[in-house]
Amino acid sequence: MTRTLPTCAAALLLLAPLLVLAEEEPKNVVVLDEVVIQNPRVDSIDTTVGASGPTKADLAARQATTGDATQLLQGVPGVTIGGAGGISSLPAIHGMSDDRLRVQVDGTDLVAACPNHMNSPLSYADPSRVESVTVYSGITPVSVGGDSIGGSIQVKSRAPDFATSTDPLLFRALVGSYYRSNGTGLGYNLGATLAGEWVSLTIGQSDSRSENLKAGGNFKAATPGSEGGDPIPANVVGSSAYYGTIRRTLGLALRVPGHVLQVEAGQQTVGFEGFPNQRMDMTGNDNWQVSMRYTGTFSWGDLEARLSYQDTKHEMNMGPDRYSYGTGMPMDSEAKTRGASVKANVFLSDKHLLRVGAEGQYHTLYDFWPPVGGTMGPTTFWNVDFGQRLRLDAYAEWEARWSDAWLTQVGLRSDTVMTDAGPVQGYDDALPAWGVDAAAFNASQRRRTDSNWDLSALLRYTPDATQTYEGGYARKSRSPNLYQRYPWSTNAMAALMNNLVGDGNGYIGLIGLTPEVAHTVSATGDWHDAARTRWGVKATAYYTYVKDYIDARRCDFGQCSPGNVTATNAFVLLQYANQAARLYGMDLSGRLLLAQGDSWGSLTTSLGLGFVRGDNLTTGDGLYAVMPVNALLSVVYQLGTWTTTAELLGVASKSHVSQVRNEIPTGAYGVLNLRSSYEWKFLRLDVAIENLLDSLYSNPLGGAYVGQGPSMSTTGIPWGVAVPGAARSFNLALNFHY
């Protein structure tokens, strides 16, 4: 069945008949209070000590015109965003990203199933459904960490709504659409809830698409993209288009007093998503998720249990902006992830709380490349065959509120991670190019068991209503993922297809990798007025030492050429390796109410400043993809339900780079954004101009530009071009909610 994406005009036509309902009087707030009393949402099962996140206003403004949930994290202290596909940006916390972070979507740990991690966990989250985002960037409690060393991100959708005894039938609806001029981006979202006192049914769907983005100027030559095709203009970012990114959800919730059972099914299909910093594009992704969650309140505390299942079928090949030489190079992966968890809050007294929990996850992966003829045949290439990763965790965490001023939190967690993979084969093992490496891999001991443990200890002191101080220590550990241990071929073409970081290089796995162990100390001071409405300043300093940090070394064995070791201005082949690293820095944020009047509104300014430095202590090199000094200055004017924001992002030049990867330095830049929104009873209008001055710049975390031309070659694409940021874009969004 062919699906089409409605334009903004079509969405307006859909909204028009419903606007008649806007004359209905709003519900009495007393009814809302009754809902809270009758349907406790058991949010106390989670901890917010050491947490941060976007405000409700910032969240609403950013989710109005994006199909990428990672963009909702912009402006959160300590968080930076790296480039990838249009709906698959990767967040970083204090210089660490991807699997070094624990990312949960509605409480479920999703797993990327791609040698380029194109289907990252947040790519499955529908931004229009997100109700809250919580980020743990400092001392991460063991109850929200696990198998990660860089922090945790929790994205949650709206909790299920139920009717009340006085109003026994509840109906909610949401219809929205947006337009972005750069890339002619379009998106829509639909949602509805029908609920009684004890049953709630929710459905939703969203879609988004975009053509190739434009940069703020010419950043490369106007060279051909696809073989024999028209040249791609010098200011166009090849392989940045995407379409057919449909997300569907269906949820059912049942409740009795004090207990809620939720079942949710979700599907995401991607027709095409280009990746300008990878040598392949996503030509299909079909992901199914099913989860079941129980929450209950008892006299002794709270209990939550969860089961989850994820099934992913993923396809990559050459998109329209790349050379395929008539054959292409199909690469497929299939993965299944099963998860289970149970956790409880046990109220030992009115001052002491014990959190305990156990979790399990079993992930299986098949990564295979069908034959296409020539040297890529006659058999299927198995990059990872029956890869397995089993994780079993248990934790206990004690939180004590000794007085109104003093709080302590101490936790211990045990993680056991077991990985394995089956024997592999190349396209033709009769040829040394494939057979030698495959034979060596198959003869190796591939099963590994890691026994890891985490510790967190935090102290909070609140002497009065205007200041808070926090300090603590954490020991965190993470085992390698399947794509760091098991890719085996030193053939240049095969290695280039394995790349988790978007630097244009090729990677070879190392079965013997040991887990990363991070030791972090952090201190935070938070000063503000008693009501937290007029001013506030918050500063966090941190230092992390990582033993057995998984970095990379130049490949000097197998089919790797001697010149690969010494190259300084070319793409190279690398092998993962354990080394030592350190990261340290500071987050500074502040806000100030400049003026306020009953008749003309309020004017507020805020500033966020971030600094982090990452060093490889083994080699003296810089760590890859670490953001230089950056600052975000915002001025917000608000009058009733009208809000206007001017936002200036400034980023320093990046010269401390990963030389082993030939990471591309980037220059300093500034980007000015303007946003405005207005809300009626049931309608919200958002308008924005991003990159108002049409600046040409390169995102320091955007990676190397390999989005057009002969991307299967280490030498066919010019080295030294970074992926640029997007040019000026005029954005418009309209959302109706009832």
Buried (B, 14 or more C-beta within 10 A) or exposed (E): EEEEBBBBEBBBEBBEEBBEEEEEEEEEEEEEEBBEEBBBEBEBBBBEBBBBBBEEEBBBBBBBBBBBBBBBBBBBBBBBBBBBBBBBBBBBBBBBBBBBBBBBBBBBBBBBBBBBBBBBBBBBBBBBBBEBBBBBBBBBBBBBBBBBBBBBBBBBBBBBBBBBEEEEEBEBBBBBBBBBBBBEBBBBBBBBBBBEBBBBBBEBBBBBBBBBBBBBEEBBEEBBBBEEEEEBBEBBBBBBBBBBBBBBBBBBBBBEEBBBBBBBBBBBBBBBBBBBBBBBBBBBBBBBBBBBBBBBBEEEBBBBBBBBBBBBBBBBBBBBBBBBEEEBBBBBBBBBBBBBBBBBBBBEEEEEBBBBBBBBBBBBBBBBBBBBEEEBBEBBBBBBBEBBBBBBBBBBBBBBBEEEEEBBBBBBBBBBBBBBBBBBBBBBBEEEBBBBBBBEBBEEEBEBEBEBBBBBBBBBEBEEEBEBBBBBBBBBBBBBBBBBBBBBBBBBBBBBBBBBBBBBBBBBBBBEBBBBBBBBBBBBBBBBEEEEEBBBBBBBBBEBBBBBBBBBBBBEEBBBEEEBEEBEEBBBBBBBBBBBBBBBBBBBBBBEBEEEEEEEBBBBBBBBBBBBBBBBBBBEBBBBBBBBBBBBBBBBBBBEEEBBBBBBBBBBEBEBBBBBBBBBBBBBBBBBBEBBBBBEBBBBBBBBBBBBEBBBBBBBBBBBBBBBBBBBBBEEBEBEBBBBBBBBBEBBBBBBBB
